[in-house]
């Protein structure tokens, strides 16, 4: 890894791999979630993630490099922590709380990575790639905010029944 | 894992482990960074991280449970990706860009996790723990924003010399 181009390309591959892993994970989460609102949030974001992968395909093309993924241990760790919650939670509201937490860790991983990719695309004189990925970054931030609102809405009922 | 208490305690241990790993990593990053501004940012945040660990010690105590860490694969994956950059970068500005990217991935992991811990502390009727951890969350957000500003400042000189 010698140039900013190499650094950018390596991170693109990391994020490409992460998005593809998340696509599978969101599908599973949508099935496991018990609240209808959360199911919808996961299913909607799964569709959005499909579009984000297509944007990455476009970005690879604009960058003139082959679209490919590279194993990303960070996202695998985040997903593994989520799986642990799914396996161990025995009550619906605990499962949902755990799923939201895991999904927000994944969203924030992506927010960080897209933020970095956008900064580097600008640095490399590729503003059109930066603009494309900015659309995804905004989607990730909205998905995270929606999960926060769903989590907040859980607080009051749970506190009352506790 | 059966109750929200268990879920909260497990995530506290995850974050405790993550902060202790980051303390070591920030020390290394502060030594490796070439820009003085970035060195200062890492060193300052290392001191802040020490305070955040102390806050977690307090939070464990307020929660009535032993302070302990539990291996967190997500943060280890993020740190490993940062180490790769450190080993492979051959130019100062590439090294610094890679370090900023790695540090922001770590910050966002923490932002997500503290956000979840705060929501769960409220849900568990522990507003004093929520308030304590909110201080850390604000510090993490500021640290992330500072890194973004440093990264942005790198864009123009690099674009000119490219």
Interface residues (C-beta under 8 A of the other chain):
Chain A: X1 X2 X3 X4 X7 X11 X14 X72 X73 X74 X75 X76 X77 X78 X80 X81 X84 X85 X88 X89 X90 X91 X93 X94 X97 X98 X100 X101 X104 X105 X107 X108 X109 X111 X112 X113 X115 X116 X119 X120 X122 X123 X124 X125 X144 X148 X151 X152 X154 X155 X158 X159 X162
Chain B: X1 X2 X3 X4 X7 X11 X14 X72 X73 X74 X75 X76 X77 X78 X80 X81 X84 X85 X88 X89 X90 X91 X93 X94 X97 X98 X100 X101 X104 X105 X107 X108 X109 X111 X112 X113 X115 X116 X119 X120 X122 X123 X124 X125 X144 X148 X151 X152 X154 X155 X158 X159 X162
